[in-house]
């Protein structure tokens, strides 16, 4: 059967890549995981329903403004491209 050498090379390559990946995870120090094994506790402020509604409305408004800017920019670019194509046609 042909191809056994290629499959063996592929398996060796995968094994080598896997061994390098485990070294990378250990090399991060405290960035990849907590070294002490303790759970990190955070003191987040309590959010009221009013705060959540204000934040939601603010994010919706920002999203709409961003979308309008994207549409205007796309329209301007399309008008420029169409005018260039018409000019050179």
C-alpha positions in Angstrom: 0.0 0.0 0.0 1.3 3.4 -0.9 1.4 6.5 1.2 2.5 5.0 4.5 5.6 7.1 4.6 3.6 10.3 4.0 1.2 9.4 6.8 4.1 8.6 9.2 5.6 12.0 8.4 2.3 13.7 9.0 1.9 11.9 12.4 5.4 12.9 13.4 4.8 16.5 12.5 1.5 16.5 14.5 3.3 15.1 17.5 6.1 17.6 17.2 3.6 20.5 17.0 1.7 19.2 20.0 4.8 19.0 22.1 5.7 22.6 21.2 2.2 23.8 22.1 2.4 22.4 25.6 5.7 24.2 26.1 4.1 27.5 25.0 1.3 27.1 27.6 3.8 26.6 30.4 5.9 29.6 29.2 3.2 32.2 29.8 3.6 32.1 33.6 0.7 33.9 35.2 -0.9 35.0 32.0 -2.4 31.7 30.8 -3.6 30.4 34.2 -3.5 31.1 37.9 -0.3 29.6 39.2 -1.5 29.3 42.8 -4.6 27.3 42.0 -6.8 29.7 43.9 -10.0 31.2 42.4 -9.6 34.9 41.7 -12.4 36.9 43.2 -13.6 40.2 41.8 -15.6 42.9 43.4 -18.0 44.0 40.7 -20.4 46.9 41.5 -24.0 45.9 41.6 -26.0 47.2 38.6 -29.6 48.3 39.0 -32.1 47.8 36.2 -32.0 51.5 35.4 -28.3 51.4 34.9 -28.6 48.4 32.6 -31.4 50.1 30.6 -29.2 53.2 30.3 -26.3 51.2 29.1 -28.4 49.2 26.7 -29.9 52.4 25.2 -26.4 54.0 24.9 -25.0 51.0 23.2 -27.9 50.8 20.8 -27.5 54.5 19.9 -23.7 54.1 19.3 -24.4 51.0 17.1 -26.9 53.0 15.0 -24.5 55.9 14.7 -21.7 53.6 13.6 -24.0 51.8 11.1 -25.1 55.2 9.6 -21.4 56.2 9.2 -20.6 52.9 7.5 -23.5 53.3 5.1 -22.6 56.9 4.2 -19.0 55.9 3.7 -19.9 53.0 1.5 -22.3 55.1 -0.5 -19.6 57.8 -1.1 -17.1 55.1 -2.2 -19.6 53.5 -4.5 -20.5 56.8 -6.1 -16.8 57.5 -6.7 -16.2 54.1 -8.2 -19.2 54.3 -10.5 -18.3 57.7 -11.7 -14.7 56.5 -12.4 -16.0 53.5 -14.4 -18.4 55.8 -16.4 -15.6 58.3 -17.1 -13.3 55.6 -18.5 -15.9 53.6 -20.3 
